[in-house]
Amino acid sequence: MKITSAADFVEAIIQIWPPFRWDEVQEQAWTELMVRELSGFKPAVLERSFQEMVRRRKDTRIPTPAECITACVEAKRWLENLLETRRREH
């Protein structure tokens, strides 16, 4: 699954970790909150954070907004370090 936006990220999260016993209003509110909170991250960051969550996350419940934001911040830091390392090598 290719993640190119916050909406894609949220859709992918729901597919992997579907909400348990949420009604439509709860799911819509969570989705809107997540898109709003994650919309500032670049697609590469969202893609990397989703990949890492799939690889490392053991909890079967839907991730909290804080968990997703933390994953994005870590992915951003990882990508920035990778770019810096590549610059130094050239």
C-alpha positions as CSV (number, residue, x, y, z in Angstrom):
1,M,0.0,0.0,0.0
2,K,1.4,3.4,-1.1
3,I,1.0,6.2,1.5
4,T,1.0,9.6,-0.2
5,S,-1.2,11.6,2.3
6,A,-2.4,11.7,5.8
7,A,-5.8,10.3,4.6
8,D,-3.9,7.3,3.0
9,F,-2.1,6.7,6.3
10,V,-5.3,6.7,8.2
11,E,-7.0,4.4,5.7
12,A,-4.1,2.0,6.0
13,I,-4.2,2.1,9.8
14,I,-7.9,1.2,9.8
15,Q,-7.3,-1.7,7.4
16,I,-4.5,-3.2,9.5
17,W,-5.9,-2.4,13.0
18,P,-9.7,-2.0,12.5
19,P,-11.6,-0.2,15.3
20,F,-13.4,-2.5,17.7
21,R,-17.0,-1.6,18.4
22,W,-16.9,1.9,17.0
23,D,-20.0,3.4,15.5
24,E,-19.8,5.6,12.4
25,V,-19.6,8.8,14.3
26,Q,-16.7,7.6,16.4
27,E,-14.8,6.4,13.4
28,Q,-15.4,9.6,11.5
29,A,-14.2,11.7,14.4
30,W,-11.1,9.7,14.8
31,T,-10.4,9.8,11.1
32,E,-10.8,13.6,11.0
33,L,-8.6,14.1,14.0
34,M,-5.9,11.9,12.6
35,V,-5.8,13.5,9.2
36,R,-5.7,17.0,10.9
37,E,-2.8,15.9,13.2
38,L,-0.8,14.1,10.5
39,S,-1.3,16.5,7.6
40,G,1.9,18.4,8.3
41,F,4.1,15.3,7.6
42,K,5.5,14.7,4.2
43,P,4.4,11.5,2.3
44,A,7.9,9.9,2.8
45,V,7.6,10.3,6.5
46,L,4.0,8.9,6.6
47,E,5.2,5.9,4.5
48,R,8.2,5.2,6.7
49,S,6.2,5.5,9.9
50,F,3.5,3.2,8.7
51,Q,6.1,0.6,7.6
52,E,7.7,0.8,11.0
53,M,4.4,0.4,12.8
54,V,3.6,-2.7,10.8
55,R,7.0,-4.1,11.5
56,R,7.2,-3.3,15.2
57,R,3.7,-2.9,16.7
58,K,2.4,-5.8,18.7
59,D,-0.9,-4.3,20.0
60,T,-3.9,-5.4,18.0
61,R,-6.0,-2.4,18.9
62,I,-6.2,0.7,16.7
63,P,-3.2,3.0,17.4
64,T,-3.8,6.2,19.4
65,P,-3.2,9.6,17.8
66,A,-0.2,10.0,20.1
67,E,1.3,6.7,18.9
68,C,0.9,7.7,15.3
69,I,2.4,11.1,15.8
70,T,5.3,9.6,17.7
71,A,5.9,7.1,14.8
72,C,5.9,10.0,12.3
73,V,8.3,12.1,14.4
74,E,10.7,9.1,14.6
75,A,10.4,8.5,10.9
76,K,11.1,12.1,10.1
77,R,14.2,12.0,12.3
78,W,15.3,8.8,10.7
79,L,14.9,10.2,7.2
80,E,16.7,13.4,8.1
81,N,19.6,11.4,9.5
82,L,19.7,9.3,6.3
83,L,19.8,12.5,4.1
84,E,22.6,14.0,6.3
85,T,24.6,10.8,6.1
86,R,24.3,10.7,2.3
87,R,25.3,14.3,2.0
88,R,28.5,13.6,4.0
89,E,29.4,10.7,1.8
90,H,29.3,12.8,-1.3
